[in-house]
Amino acid sequence: MNATTNTGTDQQEINGNYQNPENEEANSNSATTKTDHLKRSERRRLERDAAKKEKLRKHSKKAAETDLTEDQVKLIQESMEKLKEGMVGNTWRMLEVGKSFKQDQKIALISDDTLVIGTDVASEKHDMRAFTNRGIEVSEKAFEFANSREGFESALGWILELMNRNGMKQAIMGIEATGHYWFNLFWWMLDHGITMVIVNSFAVNRLKEVDDNQQLKTDQKDPKTIAGLVKDGRYSVPYLPEGDYAELRGYAQLRDLANDQLVQAKNRLHRWTKIYFPAYDVKYDKVDTEGGLLLLERGLVPEDIVRLGAEGVNQIWRDAKLRGVGMKRATAIYEAAKTEIAYGEGLKAAREEVKWLAEDIRTARRRLETASAAMEEYCRAVVDIDNVLAIPGITINTLAPLLADLGDLSRFENDEEIAKLSGLVPVLAESGKYKGQAKISRRGRKRIRKNLYKMALNVIVWSDEFKELHQYYTTREKNPLGKMQSLMVIMRKLLRVIRKLVLTGEKYDPSKMVAQIKRGTSTNKAA
């Protein structure tokens, strides 16, 4: 005890610290406790990461270490060669283009020698089970594999072994589209001769109780439900754009992202001006006006503008060679800053914030311009859009994102299929004497509806024929439509017109479009 105390006292003398030894011992214990706590937290984090990596390693090597023997490995290698010759991974081009592919055709695709595989997709691992086309399970238990190349190879070996054991020649794998986790699995299996299809997540959730009358939903149960939907033909062939279509969709998404960032930065700048410079909005109609940004990106608050004076403000614009501003505008801003009543605390942080916001706006603008130019380039590369742009009210900024989401229009058998994808199919609920009101399904892609809605608003203003059509729908004597209902009808009409012009290359003929409208005999026919 004495030795410990003396050592502590000597250390205090060396450091020039003559505080009470008991207080210093308490502080030292407190610091030691904090250090130990941090070390324990870091150790637990490292242990969790190590356990996670070990789990992934086991998922990837499970089949290779426990199920596959050397003979089976040779069998896989031999089957891979046969796979290139016998197995065919059907794509949307092979099944949908130029032919009908409805439920009967989907069921016929799955013959007696086809292995039906249901796969539950997750971020790190997948689970699958295999069945015959009659729903008889041929797998002993769910097979678990990692979302990696090694995991895919072990899954393919498991599939080939079941096919050889049961005398099957083809395989079809159904997956539940879960975010983006299924992309790599889709392409890898398709390249190795397995037909890949997707089922509706809503249907999986509703049918999970059919087999055992339980609400249980697990990674081992879902593959059976998915396989059941596939064998009954309740699936769809996924469309993932390729080539220029993939580039078009990518740049359309980047443009949306840049536009969202620009709107967000403007909103934040609007908030800033309301707090620190309320008169800014009075002097500028738009918050991101170039002349105002030149002042704001220098972190100028009202007191800084008063210090600069009207001459100093004008000099900033002259140095930037900005046109359309001068001493008149500079004097107006200076006078407004002199009488400004604004929040005066935290000005250092406020100056830094407005610099960031101005920089964010300029960056978002550059990104928006780059993405827009590339989007137009690839849009013109995939289809001839000049005949569509001939319709007054349709611009490249609404047409290109629409075509990016629709993809190759040749994959649609008719206009009704595009309407389903767009969520514009009318849904009517009737029961006995009850007659419900028809509404659109809204189950399609909302970005398609968004761009179509923008188009519809524009064409009823700028296009005489669509304006006439809108007026007829809303004023006809029998069953007149509301304005929003009329817009929904025009959106579907636009889909049909665009599909026709893109696929046939015809020139847009306003008179032909109007002549095809079926009108009832009414006093408003000439309207």
C-alpha positions as CSV (number, residue, x, y, z in Angstrom):
1,M,0.0,0.0,0.0
2,N,2.8,2.4,0.9
3,A,4.8,1.5,-2.1
4,T,1.8,2.2,-4.3
5,T,1.2,5.6,-2.6
6,N,4.9,6.6,-2.8
7,T,5.0,5.8,-6.5
8,G,1.9,7.8,-7.1
9,T,3.4,10.8,-5.1
10,D,6.7,10.6,-7.0
11,Q,4.8,10.6,-10.3
12,Q,2.8,13.6,-9.2
13,E,6.0,15.5,-8.4
14,I,7.5,14.7,-11.7
15,N,4.4,15.9,-13.5
16,G,4.1,19.0,-11.3
17,N,0.7,17.8,-10.1
18,Y,0.2,18.2,-6.4
19,Q,-3.5,17.3,-6.2
20,N,-4.9,15.0,-3.6
21,P,-3.7,11.4,-4.3
22,E,-7.1,10.0,-3.6
23,N,-8.8,12.3,-6.2
24,E,-6.2,11.4,-8.8
25,E,-6.6,7.7,-8.1
26,A,-10.4,8.1,-8.6
27,N,-9.8,10.0,-11.9
28,S,-7.3,7.3,-13.0
29,N,-9.8,4.6,-12.2
30,S,-12.5,6.4,-14.2
31,A,-10.2,6.8,-17.2
32,T,-9.2,3.2,-17.0
33,T,-12.9,2.2,-16.9
34,K,-13.7,4.2,-20.0
35,T,-10.7,2.7,-21.8
36,D,-11.7,-0.8,-20.8
37,H,-15.3,-0.1,-22.0
38,L,-14.0,1.1,-25.4
39,K,-11.7,-1.9,-25.7
40,R,-14.6,-4.3,-24.9
41,S,-16.8,-2.6,-27.5
42,E,-14.1,-2.8,-30.1
43,R,-13.5,-6.4,-29.2
44,R,-17.2,-7.3,-29.5
45,R,-17.4,-5.5,-32.9
46,L,-14.4,-7.5,-34.2
47,E,-15.9,-10.7,-32.9
48,R,-19.2,-9.9,-34.7
49,D,-17.4,-9.2,-37.9
50,A,-15.4,-12.4,-37.6
51,A,-18.5,-14.4,-36.9
52,K,-20.2,-12.9,-39.9
53,K,-17.3,-13.7,-42.2
54,E,-17.2,-17.3,-40.9
55,K,-20.9,-17.7,-41.5
56,L,-20.5,-16.5,-45.1
57,R,-17.5,-18.9,-45.6
58,K,-19.6,-21.8,-44.3
59,H,-22.5,-20.9,-46.6
60,S,-20.2,-20.8,-49.6
61,K,-18.3,-24.0,-48.9
62,K,-21.0,-26.0,-47.3
63,A,-21.8,-28.1,-50.3
64,A,-18.2,-28.5,-51.4
65,E,-17.1,-29.7,-47.9
66,T,-20.1,-31.9,-46.9
67,D,-22.2,-32.9,-49.9
68,L,-19.9,-33.1,-52.9
69,T,-17.4,-35.9,-53.4
70,E,-14.6,-36.1,-56.0
71,D,-16.9,-38.2,-58.2
72,Q,-19.6,-35.6,-57.9
73,V,-17.1,-32.9,-58.8
74,K,-16.3,-34.8,-62.0
75,L,-20.0,-35.2,-62.7
76,I,-20.4,-31.4,-62.4
77,Q,-17.6,-30.8,-64.8
78,E,-19.1,-33.3,-67.3
79,S,-22.6,-31.9,-66.8
80,M,-21.3,-28.4,-67.5
81,E,-20.3,-29.5,-71.0
82,K,-23.6,-31.1,-71.6
83,L,-25.3,-28.1,-70.1
84,K,-24.1,-25.9,-73.0
85,E,-25.6,-28.4,-75.5
86,G,-28.8,-29.5,-73.9
87,M,-30.0,-26.9,-71.4
88,V,-31.6,-23.7,-72.6
89,G,-32.0,-20.6,-70.5
90,N,-35.1,-19.0,-72.0
91,T,-35.1,-15.2,-72.1
92,W,-37.9,-12.6,-72.7
93,R,-36.8,-12.4,-76.3
94,M,-37.3,-16.1,-76.9
95,L,-40.6,-16.3,-75.1
96,E,-42.4,-13.0,-75.6
97,V,-41.4,-11.3,-78.8
98,G,-43.8,-11.9,-81.6
99,K,-45.8,-14.5,-79.8
100,S,-48.4,-14.9,-77.0
101,F,-47.0,-16.0,-73.6
102,K,-50.0,-16.2,-71.3
103,Q,-50.6,-18.7,-68.5
104,D,-51.3,-21.7,-70.8
105,Q,-48.0,-21.2,-72.6
106,K,-46.2,-20.7,-69.2
107,I,-47.5,-24.0,-68.0
108,A,-46.6,-25.8,-71.2
109,L,-43.1,-24.5,-70.9
110,I,-42.7,-26.7,-67.8
111,S,-42.7,-30.3,-69.1
112,D,-42.2,-33.6,-67.3
113,D,-38.4,-33.4,-67.7
114,T,-38.2,-29.9,-66.2
115,L,-36.9,-29.4,-62.7
116,V,-38.8,-26.6,-60.9
117,I,-36.8,-24.7,-58.4
118,G,-38.1,-22.1,-55.9
119,T,-35.5,-19.8,-54.4
120,D,-35.9,-17.3,-51.6
121,V,-33.4,-14.5,-52.2
122,A,-31.7,-12.5,-49.5
123,S,-28.8,-10.1,-49.3
124,E,-26.1,-12.6,-48.2
125,K,-27.5,-16.1,-48.7
126,H,-30.3,-17.8,-50.6
127,D,-32.4,-20.9,-49.9
128,M,-33.9,-23.1,-52.6
129,R,-36.0,-26.3,-53.0
130,A,-36.6,-28.4,-56.0
131,F,-39.8,-30.0,-57.3
132,T,-41.3,-31.8,-60.3
133,N,-43.8,-30.2,-62.6
134,R,-46.5,-31.9,-60.5
135,G,-45.3,-30.4,-57.2
136,I,-43.5,-33.4,-55.9
137,E,-40.4,-32.4,-54.0
138,V,-37.2,-34.1,-55.1
139,S,-34.9,-32.2,-52.7
140,E,-34.5,-33.7,-49.2
141,K,-34.2,-30.2,-47.6
142,A,-33.7,-26.6,-48.4
143,F,-30.3,-25.9,-49.9
144,E,-28.6,-22.8,-48.6
145,F,-25.9,-21.0,-50.6
146,A,-24.1,-17.7,-50.4
147,N,-24.7,-14.8,-52.8
148,S,-21.3,-15.2,-54.4
149,R,-19.7,-17.0,-57.3
150,E,-18.6,-19.9,-55.1
151,G,-22.1,-20.1,-53.7
152,F,-23.6,-20.1,-57.2
153,E,-21.3,-22.9,-58.3
154,S,-22.3,-25.0,-55.4
155,A,-26.0,-24.4,-56.1
156,L,-25.5,-25.3,-59.8
157,G,-23.8,-28.6,-58.7
158,W,-26.8,-29.3,-56.4
159,I,-29.2,-28.7,-59.3
160,L,-27.3,-30.8,-61.8
161,E,-27.1,-33.7,-59.3
162,L,-30.9,-33.6,-58.8
163,M,-31.5,-33.4,-62.6
164,N,-29.2,-36.4,-63.2
165,R,-30.8,-38.4,-60.4
166,N,-34.4,-37.8,-61.6
167,G,-33.7,-37.9,-65.4
168,M,-34.5,-34.3,-66.1
169,K,-33.1,-32.2,-69.0
170,Q,-34.2,-28.6,-68.2
171,A,-34.5,-26.4,-65.2
172,I,-36.5,-23.3,-64.4
173,M,-35.8,-21.3,-61.3
174,G,-38.4,-19.0,-59.7
175,I,-37.4,-16.2,-57.5
176,E,-39.2,-13.5,-55.5
177,A,-37.8,-10.2,-56.7
178,T,-36.2,-8.7,-53.5
179,G,-34.7,-5.3,-54.2
180,H,-31.5,-5.7,-56.2
181,Y,-30.2,-8.8,-54.5
182,W,-31.3,-11.2,-57.3
183,F,-29.6,-9.5,-60.2
184,N,-26.3,-11.4,-60.0
185,L,-28.0,-14.7,-59.4
186,F,-30.3,-14.1,-62.4
187,W,-27.5,-13.4,-64.9
188,W,-25.3,-16.2,-63.6
189,M,-27.9,-18.9,-63.7
190,L,-29.3,-17.7,-67.0
191,D,-25.8,-17.9,-68.6
192,H,-25.5,-21.5,-67.4
193,G,-28.7,-22.6,-69.1
194,I,-31.4,-22.2,-66.4
195,T,-34.5,-20.3,-67.2
196,M,-35.1,-17.6,-64.7
197,V,-38.6,-16.3,-63.8
198,I,-40.0,-14.1,-61.1
199,V,-43.2,-14.4,-59.0
200,N,-45.2,-11.6,-57.4
201,S,-44.2,-11.0,-53.7
202,F,-47.9,-10.2,-53.0
203,A,-48.9,-13.7,-54.3
204,V,-46.2,-15.4,-52.2
205,N,-47.4,-13.6,-49.1
206,R,-51.0,-14.6,-49.7
207,L,-50.4,-18.2,-50.6
208,K,-48.0,-19.0,-47.8
209,E,-50.8,-20.4,-45.6
210,V,-52.2,-22.7,-48.4
211,D,-50.0,-25.8,-47.6
212,D,-50.0,-25.9,-43.8
213,N,-52.7,-23.3,-42.8
214,Q,-50.1,-21.4,-40.8
215,Q,-48.9,-17.8,-41.0
216,L,-45.3,-19.0,-40.6
217,K,-43.0,-17.4,-43.1
218,T,-39.4,-18.6,-43.2
219,D,-36.5,-18.9,-45.6
220,Q,-37.2,-22.7,-45.8
221,K,-40.9,-22.4,-46.4
222,D,-40.9,-19.6,-49.0
223,P,-39.1,-21.6,-51.8
224,K,-41.9,-24.2,-51.8
225,T,-44.6,-21.4,-52.2
226,I,-42.5,-19.9,-55.0
227,A,-42.1,-23.2,-56.8
228,G,-45.8,-23.8,-56.6
229,L,-46.6,-20.5,-58.3
230,V,-44.0,-21.3,-61.0
231,K,-45.5,-24.8,-61.8
232,D,-48.9,-23.3,-62.1
233,G,-47.7,-20.7,-64.6
234,R,-48.1,-17.7,-62.3
235,Y,-44.8,-16.1,-63.1
236,S,-43.3,-13.6,-65.4
237,V,-40.1,-13.5,-67.4
238,P,-38.0,-10.6,-66.0
239,Y,-36.8,-7.9,-68.3
240,L,-33.4,-6.4,-67.5
241,P,-32.3,-3.9,-70.1
242,E,-29.2,-4.6,-72.1
243,G,-26.8,-2.5,-74.3
244,D,-28.1,1.0,-75.1
245,Y,-31.3,0.4,-73.2
246,A,-29.4,-0.3,-70.0
247,E,-27.4,2.9,-70.5
248,L,-30.6,4.8,-71.2
249,R,-32.2,3.6,-68.0
250,G,-29.0,4.3,-66.0
251,Y,-28.7,7.9,-67.1
252,A,-32.5,8.4,-66.6
253,Q,-32.1,7.3,-63.0
254,L,-29.0,9.5,-62.6
255,R,-30.9,12.5,-64.0
256,D,-33.7,11.9,-61.4
257,L,-31.1,11.7,-58.7
258,A,-29.5,14.9,-59.7
259,N,-32.8,16.6,-60.0
260,D,-33.8,15.5,-56.5
261,Q,-30.4,16.7,-55.2
262,L,-31.0,20.1,-56.8
263,V,-34.5,20.4,-55.4
264,Q,-33.2,19.5,-51.9
265,A,-30.4,22.1,-52.1
266,K,-32.8,24.8,-53.2
267,N,-35.2,24.0,-50.4
268,R,-32.4,24.2,-47.9
269,L,-31.2,27.5,-49.4
270,H,-34.7,28.8,-49.2
271,R,-34.8,28.0,-45.5
272,W,-31.5,29.7,-45.0
273,T,-32.6,32.9,-46.6
274,K,-35.7,33.0,-44.5
275,I,-33.6,32.9,-41.4
276,Y,-30.6,35.0,-42.2
277,F,-31.6,37.1,-45.2
278,P,-35.4,37.3,-45.6
279,A,-35.2,40.2,-48.2
280,Y,-33.3,37.9,-50.6
281,D,-36.5,36.2,-51.8
282,V,-38.0,39.6,-52.4
283,K,-35.2,40.7,-54.7
284,Y,-34.9,37.4,-56.5
285,D,-37.8,35.4,-57.9
286,K,-35.8,32.2,-57.9
287,V,-33.6,31.2,-54.9
288,D,-30.9,29.9,-57.2
289,T,-30.5,33.0,-59.4
290,E,-26.9,33.3,-60.7
291,G,-26.4,36.8,-59.3
292,G,-27.6,35.8,-55.9
293,L,-25.5,32.6,-55.8
294,L,-22.4,34.7,-56.6
295,L,-23.0,36.6,-53.4
296,L,-24.1,33.6,-51.3
297,E,-21.3,31.3,-52.2
298,R,-19.0,33.9,-50.7
299,G,-20.8,33.5,-47.4
300,L,-22.2,37.0,-47.4
301,V,-24.9,37.7,-44.8
302,P,-26.7,41.2,-44.7
303,E,-24.0,42.8,-42.5
304,D,-21.3,41.7,-45.0
305,I,-23.3,43.3,-47.8
306,V,-23.6,46.5,-45.9
307,R,-19.9,46.5,-45.3
308,L,-19.2,46.0,-49.0
309,G,-21.7,48.6,-50.2
310,A,-23.5,48.7,-53.5
311,E,-20.2,49.3,-55.4
312,G,-18.7,46.1,-53.8
313,V,-21.7,44.0,-54.7
314,N,-21.6,45.3,-58.3
315,Q,-17.9,44.6,-58.5
316,I,-18.4,40.9,-57.7
317,W,-20.8,40.6,-60.6
318,R,-18.5,42.5,-62.9
319,D,-15.6,40.3,-62.0
320,A,-17.7,37.3,-62.9
321,K,-18.7,39.0,-66.2
322,L,-22.4,38.4,-65.3
323,R,-24.9,40.1,-67.6
324,G,-28.4,41.4,-66.6
325,V,-27.3,42.9,-63.3
326,G,-25.8,46.2,-62.4
327,M,-25.8,49.1,-60.0
328,K,-29.6,49.3,-59.8
329,R,-29.9,45.7,-58.6
330,A,-26.8,46.1,-56.3
331,T,-28.2,49.2,-54.7
332,A,-31.6,47.5,-54.1
333,I,-29.8,44.6,-52.4
334,Y,-27.7,47.0,-50.4
335,E,-30.7,49.0,-49.2
336,A,-32.5,45.8,-48.3
337,A,-29.5,44.6,-46.3
338,K,-29.3,47.8,-44.3
339,T,-32.9,47.5,-43.0
340,E,-32.8,43.7,-42.7
341,I,-34.1,42.2,-39.5
342,A,-32.6,38.7,-39.4
343,Y,-31.3,36.2,-36.9
344,G,-27.9,37.3,-35.9
345,E,-26.5,34.3,-34.0
346,G,-24.3,31.6,-35.3
347,L,-23.2,33.6,-38.3
348,K,-19.9,31.7,-38.8
349,A,-21.8,28.5,-39.2
350,A,-24.4,30.3,-41.3
351,R,-21.7,31.6,-43.7
352,E,-20.2,28.1,-44.1
353,E,-23.6,26.5,-44.6
354,V,-24.6,28.9,-47.4
355,K,-21.3,28.2,-49.1
356,W,-22.0,24.5,-49.1
357,L,-25.5,25.1,-50.4
358,A,-24.3,27.2,-53.3
359,E,-21.7,24.6,-54.1
360,D,-24.4,21.8,-53.9
361,I,-26.6,23.7,-56.3
362,R,-23.9,24.2,-58.9
363,T,-22.8,20.5,-58.6
364,A,-26.4,19.3,-59.0
365,R,-26.8,21.5,-62.1
366,R,-23.7,20.1,-63.7
367,R,-24.8,16.6,-63.0
368,L,-28.2,17.3,-64.3
369,E,-26.9,18.7,-67.6
370,T,-24.5,15.7,-68.0
371,A,-27.1,13.1,-67.3
372,S,-29.7,14.9,-69.6
373,A,-27.3,15.0,-72.5
374,A,-26.3,11.4,-72.2
375,M,-29.9,10.3,-71.7
376,E,-30.9,12.0,-75.0
377,E,-28.0,10.5,-76.8
378,Y,-28.9,6.9,-75.8
379,C,-32.6,7.6,-76.3
380,R,-31.9,8.5,-80.0
381,A,-29.6,5.5,-80.3
382,V,-32.4,2.9,-79.4
383,V,-35.4,4.4,-81.3
384,D,-36.3,7.1,-83.8
385,I,-38.0,9.6,-81.5
386,D,-38.3,12.5,-83.8
387,N,-41.8,11.4,-85.0
388,V,-42.9,11.2,-81.3
389,L,-41.4,14.6,-80.5
390,A,-43.5,16.0,-83.3
391,I,-46.5,15.8,-80.9
392,P,-46.8,19.3,-79.4
393,G,-46.2,19.1,-75.6
394,I,-43.9,16.1,-75.6
395,T,-40.3,16.9,-74.8
396,I,-37.1,14.8,-74.6
397,N,-37.1,15.2,-70.8
398,T,-40.4,13.4,-70.5
399,L,-40.1,10.9,-73.4
400,A,-36.6,9.6,-72.6
401,P,-37.4,8.6,-69.0
402,L,-40.6,7.0,-70.2
403,L,-38.8,4.9,-72.8
404,A,-36.1,4.1,-70.2
405,D,-38.7,2.5,-67.9
406,L,-40.7,0.8,-70.6
407,G,-37.6,-0.7,-72.3
408,D,-37.8,-2.5,-75.6
409,L,-41.4,-2.0,-76.8
410,S,-41.3,-5.0,-79.0
411,R,-41.7,-7.3,-76.0
412,F,-45.3,-6.1,-75.5
413,E,-47.8,-8.1,-77.4
414,N,-50.5,-5.4,-77.2
415,D,-51.3,-2.0,-75.7
416,E,-53.0,-3.7,-72.7
417,E,-49.8,-5.2,-71.5
418,I,-48.1,-1.7,-71.4
419,A,-51.2,-0.4,-69.5
420,K,-50.7,-3.1,-66.9
421,L,-47.0,-2.3,-66.5
422,S,-48.0,1.4,-66.1
423,G,-50.7,0.7,-63.5
424,L,-53.4,2.3,-65.7
425,V,-55.7,-0.7,-65.9
426,P,-59.2,0.1,-64.6
427,V,-60.3,-1.9,-61.6
428,L,-64.0,-2.3,-60.8
429,A,-65.4,-3.8,-57.6
430,E,-68.9,-5.3,-57.9
431,S,-70.9,-7.6,-55.6
432,G,-74.6,-8.2,-55.9
433,K,-76.4,-4.9,-56.1
434,Y,-73.3,-3.0,-55.2
435,K,-71.7,-1.3,-58.1
436,G,-68.3,0.2,-57.3
437,Q,-66.6,3.1,-59.1
438,A,-63.8,2.1,-61.5
439,K,-60.3,3.2,-60.5
440,I,-56.9,2.6,-62.0
441,S,-54.9,-0.3,-60.4
442,R,-51.8,1.7,-59.6
443,R,-49.9,-1.6,-59.4
444,G,-47.4,-0.7,-62.1
445,R,-44.3,1.5,-62.2
446,K,-45.1,4.9,-60.7
447,R,-42.3,6.5,-62.7
448,I,-44.1,5.6,-65.9
449,R,-47.3,7.2,-64.6
450,K,-45.4,10.2,-63.5
451,N,-44.0,10.9,-66.9
452,L,-47.2,10.1,-68.7
453,Y,-49.0,12.5,-66.4
454,K,-46.6,15.3,-67.2
455,M,-47.1,14.5,-70.9
456,A,-50.9,14.6,-70.6
457,L,-50.8,18.0,-68.8
458,N,-48.7,19.4,-71.6
459,V,-50.5,18.0,-74.6
460,I,-53.9,19.2,-73.5
461,V,-52.4,22.7,-73.5
462,W,-50.1,22.7,-76.6
463,S,-51.7,20.1,-78.8
464,D,-55.0,21.1,-80.5
465,E,-56.1,17.5,-81.1
466,F,-55.5,16.4,-77.5
467,K,-57.1,19.6,-76.3
468,E,-60.2,18.8,-78.3
469,L,-60.1,15.2,-77.0
470,H,-59.9,16.4,-73.4
471,Q,-62.8,18.8,-74.0
472,Y,-64.9,16.1,-75.5
473,Y,-64.4,13.7,-72.6
474,T,-65.3,16.2,-70.0
475,T,-68.3,17.8,-71.7
476,R,-70.0,14.9,-73.6
477,E,-73.6,14.5,-73.0
478,K,-73.5,10.8,-72.0
479,N,-71.2,9.8,-69.1
480,P,-68.9,12.9,-69.0
481,L,-65.6,12.4,-67.3
482,G,-64.0,14.4,-64.6
483,K,-60.8,16.3,-65.4
484,M,-58.6,13.7,-63.7
485,Q,-60.4,10.8,-65.3
486,S,-60.0,12.4,-68.7
487,L,-56.3,12.8,-68.0
488,M,-56.0,9.1,-67.2
489,V,-57.7,8.3,-70.6
490,I,-55.4,10.6,-72.4
491,M,-52.4,8.9,-70.7
492,R,-53.5,5.6,-72.1
493,K,-54.0,7.1,-75.5
494,L,-50.5,8.5,-75.4
495,L,-49.1,5.1,-74.6
496,R,-50.9,3.6,-77.6
497,V,-49.7,6.5,-79.9
498,I,-46.1,6.3,-78.7
499,R,-45.9,2.5,-79.1
500,K,-47.4,2.7,-82.6
501,L,-45.0,5.5,-83.7
502,V,-41.9,3.8,-82.3
503,L,-42.6,0.3,-83.6
504,T,-43.8,1.3,-87.1
505,G,-41.8,4.5,-87.7
506,E,-44.9,6.2,-89.0
507,K,-45.1,10.0,-88.9
508,Y,-47.5,11.5,-86.5
509,D,-50.8,12.5,-88.1
510,P,-53.1,14.6,-85.8
511,S,-56.2,14.1,-88.0
512,K,-55.7,10.3,-88.0
513,M,-55.5,10.2,-84.3
514,V,-58.6,12.3,-83.8
515,A,-60.6,10.3,-86.4
516,Q,-60.0,7.0,-84.5
517,I,-61.8,8.3,-81.4
518,K,-65.1,6.7,-81.0
519,R,-67.7,9.3,-80.2
520,G,-71.3,8.9,-79.2
521,T,-74.1,10.8,-80.9
522,S,-74.4,13.9,-78.8
523,T,-74.6,17.7,-79.2
524,N,-71.0,18.0,-78.1
525,K,-69.6,15.9,-81.0
526,A,-68.2,18.9,-82.8
527,A,-66.5,20.2,-79.6
